[in-house]
Amino acid sequence: MAKRERYDKVIKLFGTSGIRLKNLPPKIAYKVGLVLGEKFKDVVIGRDTRTTGKMLESSLVSGILQSGGNSIITGIVPTPVLGFNTRYYNVGVMITASHNPPEYNGIKLFNKNGIAFNKNQEREIEDNINKDFPVNWENVGEYYNDNQAIKRYIEFILNNIDLNKNFNVILDTANGAGSLVSPKLLNLLGNRVYL
């Protein structure tokens, strides 16, 4: 991985799939939140099971609220669940470092259509990340929980897939966010699931 610039003078944060850094500083999540809150207003956030997920989520939320945006929290969800649910909001943020070692974490951004940000959109975030965002007590955003994200995702799949056959499935979710969706979904599709 190429060496990154100092975090307070960011030039290049985004890599091939969002921001992924070893010991990702909460300051980065906060600054990304400031930009997203101002530009998009309603920001839905999901995270995986990484230890630093809650910390980064809190920092991201603080930035979003400060810049007048609303934070909608789904909690721990697989990345496809967050991407799917972005359609109900203006932009989505998944806090995950995917396959990287546990000391890494990251921020992946999704458009309203569930497609990841392109390079131009990522560059716009980087260009505005050091902008001054004063606190205005009359313009602080709101914080909400979305407890229906997984349910909506499962219902969409069930309404659009018919396996026409049942399977015996051995499933190892490795304590990941998929453990909240995959066993239930596979059972509802008529399979016998062994964990």
Summary of the structure (lengths in Angstrom):
residues: 195
radius of gyration: 17.7
end to end distance: 35.6
largest distance: 57.9
contacts: 627
relative contact order: 0.18
helix: 38%
strand: 21%
